């Protein structure tokens, strides 16, 4: 491997087979912001309308990817604000804000990035039933890190466990 490739940041390295399997599995599941929109506003978005054609939304710190495991599935609307021609206003009302509307508005509406990632892992592994093909230690490390980060932000007052309450 070339020298300049050895020292890449975690989110800028090629995905390992385990990371690729996890992200591909997540992308075939529900869009996490759509799922939250359905649960909070079922009158706007039915369960059948929750997207299952998704992209992997990497969490970033200081505009740098944290790593490939730190992300969630997002449909094209929530990730890149792509809507059919002439349907932009209708999509905004129905699906809620997109990340392209600004991260502050997006996270205020759906929850912090750590909550979204934790939600993604709860969808993938509902009873901590981590398949044999996944590296259990890596998944548990990510879950521990998420829990610690959420707890830390709760203690210092930057995390609201019940947004909008």
C-alpha positions as CSV (number, residue, x, y, z in Angstrom):
1,X,0.0,0.0,0.0
2,X,1.3,3.4,-0.8
3,X,2.5,5.6,2.0
4,X,-0.1,8.3,1.5
5,X,-2.9,5.8,1.8
6,X,-1.7,4.3,5.1
7,X,-2.5,7.4,7.2
8,X,-6.0,8.1,5.9
9,X,-8.7,9.2,8.4
10,X,-11.2,6.4,9.4
11,X,-14.0,7.8,7.3
12,X,-11.7,8.3,4.3
13,X,-10.4,4.7,4.1
14,X,-12.0,2.1,1.9
15,X,-14.8,0.1,3.6
16,X,-13.9,-3.3,5.1
17,X,-16.0,-6.2,4.1
18,X,-17.8,-6.0,7.5
19,X,-18.5,-2.3,7.1
20,X,-19.7,-2.8,3.5
21,X,-22.1,-5.6,4.6
22,X,-23.5,-3.5,7.5
23,X,-24.1,-0.4,5.3
24,X,-25.6,-2.5,2.5
25,X,-28.0,-4.1,4.9
26,X,-28.9,-0.7,6.4
27,X,-29.6,0.7,2.9
28,X,-32.1,-2.1,2.2
29,X,-33.9,-1.2,5.4
30,X,-36.0,1.8,6.2
31,X,-34.8,5.4,5.9
32,X,-34.3,6.4,9.5
33,X,-35.6,10.0,9.2
34,X,-38.6,8.7,7.2
35,X,-39.2,6.2,10.0
36,X,-39.1,8.9,12.6
37,X,-41.4,11.1,10.5
38,X,-43.9,8.2,10.3
39,X,-43.8,7.6,14.0
40,X,-44.2,11.3,15.0
41,X,-46.7,12.2,12.1
42,X,-48.5,9.1,10.9
43,X,-51.1,11.3,9.4
44,X,-48.5,12.7,6.9
45,X,-46.5,9.6,6.2
46,X,-47.8,6.0,6.2
47,X,-45.5,3.0,7.0
48,X,-45.8,2.0,3.3
49,X,-44.3,5.3,2.3
50,X,-41.2,5.0,4.4
51,X,-38.4,4.7,1.8
52,X,-36.4,1.5,1.3
53,X,-34.2,2.8,-1.5
54,X,-31.5,4.5,0.6
55,X,-28.0,5.9,0.7
56,X,-25.6,5.8,3.6
57,X,-25.3,9.1,5.5
58,X,-21.9,9.3,7.2
59,X,-21.8,11.2,10.5
60,X,-19.2,14.0,10.3
61,X,-17.3,15.9,13.0
62,X,-15.8,19.2,11.7
63,X,-16.8,18.2,8.1
64,X,-14.7,15.0,8.4
65,X,-16.3,11.5,8.4
66,X,-16.0,9.8,11.8
67,X,-15.9,6.4,10.2
68,X,-18.0,4.1,8.0
69,X,-19.9,2.5,10.9
70,X,-21.0,5.9,12.2
71,X,-24.0,6.6,9.9
72,X,-27.6,5.9,9.1
73,X,-29.7,5.1,6.0
74,X,-31.3,8.1,4.3
75,X,-33.5,8.3,1.3
76,X,-32.6,10.7,-1.5
77,X,-34.9,13.3,-0.1
78,X,-33.4,13.3,3.4
79,X,-29.8,12.9,2.3
80,X,-29.6,15.2,-0.8
81,X,-33.1,16.9,-1.1
82,X,-33.9,15.2,-4.4
83,X,-37.6,15.3,-5.2
84,X,-39.6,14.7,-8.4
85,X,-40.1,17.8,-10.6
86,X,-42.8,20.1,-9.2
87,X,-43.1,18.1,-5.9
88,X,-40.6,20.1,-3.8
89,X,-43.1,21.8,-1.5
90,X,-45.2,18.7,-1.1
91,X,-42.1,16.6,-0.2
92,X,-41.1,19.2,2.4
93,X,-44.6,19.0,4.1
94,X,-44.8,15.3,3.9
95,X,-41.3,14.1,4.6
96,X,-40.0,16.9,6.8
97,X,-36.7,18.7,6.4
98,X,-33.7,17.4,4.4
99,X,-30.1,17.5,5.6
100,X,-29.5,19.9,2.8
101,X,-31.9,22.4,4.5
102,X,-29.1,22.7,7.1
103,X,-27.9,20.3,9.8
104,X,-29.3,22.5,12.6
105,X,-32.8,22.2,11.3
106,X,-32.4,18.6,10.4
107,X,-31.1,17.5,13.8
108,X,-33.6,19.7,15.7
109,X,-36.4,17.9,13.9
110,X,-35.1,14.2,13.9
111,X,-32.7,14.2,16.8
112,X,-28.9,14.3,17.2
113,X,-26.6,12.4,14.9
114,X,-25.9,10.0,17.7
115,X,-29.6,9.3,18.2
116,X,-30.0,8.7,14.5
117,X,-27.0,6.3,14.5
118,X,-28.3,4.5,17.6
119,X,-31.7,4.2,16.0
120,X,-30.1,2.7,12.9
121,X,-28.4,0.1,15.0
122,X,-31.6,-0.7,16.8
123,X,-33.3,-1.3,13.5
124,X,-30.5,-3.5,12.2
125,X,-30.1,-5.4,15.5
126,X,-33.4,-5.2,17.3
127,X,-32.5,-7.6,20.1
128,X,-28.8,-7.3,19.8
129,X,-29.0,-10.3,17.4
130,X,-25.8,-9.5,15.6
131,X,-25.3,-12.0,12.8
132,X,-22.2,-14.2,12.8
133,X,-20.9,-12.5,9.7
134,X,-20.6,-9.2,11.6
135,X,-17.8,-8.5,13.9
136,X,-19.6,-8.4,17.3
137,X,-16.8,-6.4,19.0
138,X,-16.9,-3.6,16.4
139,X,-20.7,-3.3,16.6
140,X,-20.7,-3.3,20.4
141,X,-17.8,-0.7,20.5
142,X,-19.9,1.6,18.3
143,X,-23.0,1.1,20.5
144,X,-20.9,1.8,23.7
145,X,-19.4,4.9,22.1
146,X,-22.9,6.1,21.1
147,X,-24.3,5.6,24.6
148,X,-21.3,7.3,26.2
149,X,-21.6,10.3,23.8
150,X,-25.4,10.6,24.4
151,X,-24.8,10.4,28.2
152,X,-22.0,13.0,28.0
153,X,-24.1,15.4,26.0
154,X,-27.1,14.9,28.4
155,X,-24.8,15.7,31.4
156,X,-23.4,18.9,29.8
157,X,-26.8,19.9,28.6
158,X,-26.4,19.7,24.8
159,X,-28.6,16.7,24.3
160,X,-32.4,16.8,24.7
161,X,-33.7,13.2,25.0
162,X,-37.2,14.4,24.2
163,X,-37.0,17.0,21.4
164,X,-40.0,19.1,21.1
165,X,-41.5,18.1,24.4
